[in-house]
């Protein structure tokens, strides 16, 4: 069965502007991010969304709420911790340059296929794929009536987590903050993580 989904990244925070790893820190949108969220809501206002699921981190929730306000139907934003960004452990809050100096090993980068932050208090690629796989499985079970329609469901999340999960399942994901992409996923998803 195929699901058509709108996937989107949250808009800008002051840490994004400073090229800092946000990870699972709860960093709010900055003034630019608030304007970008409103603009994203306008761009998505022509889509007939029925459900919006968001990471529970404030930057994602705020962006999702801006989109919900622009929809024709009143939509409640539902949050789920499984949509959070990759937990980067001790790298969280560091600039990209400082992170590269302090943690030069390739597996300390989310651009590495099998990144692994567990030794510094974060999570691995396998753990990220596992929690997102569980989320998408639950989503398909809950909304099986929307198979092959839409897209009527928007997922608001984070760049690294979505990029890693989607590329693992054969999709291209390279969106700027505040961007969105319509993705078709075949369910059930591959079991191998």
N, C-alpha and C positions, 0 to 999 in steps of 0.2 A: 504494500500500500504506500502511496506517495502523499507527503505533506508539503504544502507550499507555505513557507513561513517568511515573515519579514524579520531579519536580524539587524540590530543596530548597536552602535557603540555610543556610550554616554558622551556628552560634550565636555568642553575644556574645564579643568581645575587649575589652580595656581601651581600645583605640583607638575601637571602636564606642561604648562608653559615654561617651567624651570627644568624640564627633562629629568624629573625625578621618578623613580619607581614608586608607584602608588600601592601596588599589591592589594592587600585587603584592608589597608588603612582607610578610614571613613572620611575622605577629603571631599568637601563640598565643591560645587561648581563656582567658578569665579564669574565676574561680570560678563566677560566674553562668552563663557559657557552658558550663562542664562540666556543671552541673546541668540546663541547658536541653537539652544533647545527650542526656543520659540520658533525660529526659522525651520527647524526640523519638523516641528508640529505642523507648520504650514505646508511643507512639502508632502507630508504624509496624510494631510487632511482629505485627499481624494481617494485614499484607500479605505475600504469598508471594514475597518478592524472591529472585531467582536471581543477580543481578549488581548490584554497586555500583561506579560510576565516580565518581571525585572529582578535583577540582582537586588539584594537588600541594602547595598551600599548607597549612601545618600546621593552620590553623583549620578548613579544610574536611575534611582527612584525619581529624582528631580527632573531628569531628562524625560523619563517615561510619563510623568505627570503632565509635562508640557505638551506631549503628543496627545495624551488622553483628552486634554481640554479642547483640542482642535477637531476632535471627531464628532460626527453627526449624532451618534448615539452616546449616551453617558456610559463610560467604561471605567471600572475600578482597576487600578494597577495592583496586581497580585505579586508579592515578592517571594523569592525563593533563594536561599543561601547557596544552592548548588550552581547558580548563575554568577557567582562572584568571580573576581579576577584571580589569577594565579597567586597563591600565597608565596611571596618571595623571601620570607624570613628576614634575616638581618639586612638584606639589600633594600628593604622597604624604607623609603625616605631619602635614600642616597641618589645623587645625580648619576646619570649613566656613566660619566667619566670616572667618578669616585668608585662606583660599583665595579667597573672594569679593573681599576687599580687594586682594590681590596680583594676581589674575587675573580682572578683572571681565568680560572678553568672554564672551558667551553660549556660544561653542563650547568653553569650558573647564569645562563642566558636563556630567555624564553624563545629565542630564535633557534636554539639547538633542539633538534627533533626529540631527544629524550632528556630534556632539562631535568634537574633534580636539586631542589633546594632543601631537602630534608636535613642535611647535616648542619644547616644554619637556621633551622627552625621553620622552614617552609614546607612545600609539598612537591611531589614529583609529577612528571608528565602523566604517568600511569594513574595517579590519584585524580588529576584533573579530568582525564578522559573518563574515569570511572564515575565521578559525580555527575558529569554532563551526560554521559550515557544513561544513567539512572533518571535524570531529569527528562530527557527526550523520550525515554520509554514511558514514563508516567504521563507525559504530555499526550503521547499518541493514544494511550489507554483512556485518558479523560476526554479527549476530543476526537475520537474515532469517527464521529459523525461529520467532521470537517475534512475528511480525506478527499483529495482531488478537487477541493474547492479553494477559493481564496486567491491570494493569501488573506486570511482573516485573523491571524494570530501574530502579534509582534513580540519579539524577545529582545529585551534591553540588557545588554551586558557590557563586556570589556574586551578590548582588542586581543590581548595575548591568549586568554582562555578560549574565546571563540575561534581565533585563527588556528590554534593548535588542534582543537577538536575537529573543525571542519576540514582542514588539510589532511588530517588522519583519515577522514571519510571521503577523500577525493574531490573536495571543493576548493576553489580559490577564495581566499579571504585576505584582502589588503585594503581595508577601509580607513579613511581618516576619522578622527573623532567627529561624532555627529553625523557620520555617514550611515547609509542603510543599504541592504542588499536583500533581494528576494532569493531564497534558497529552496530547492526541492530536495527533501530527504526521503530515501526509501526506508520503510519500516517493515520488519524489524531491522534495526541497525546491526552491523556486524558485531558479533559477540567479542571477538578478540580485541583486547585493549592494547 
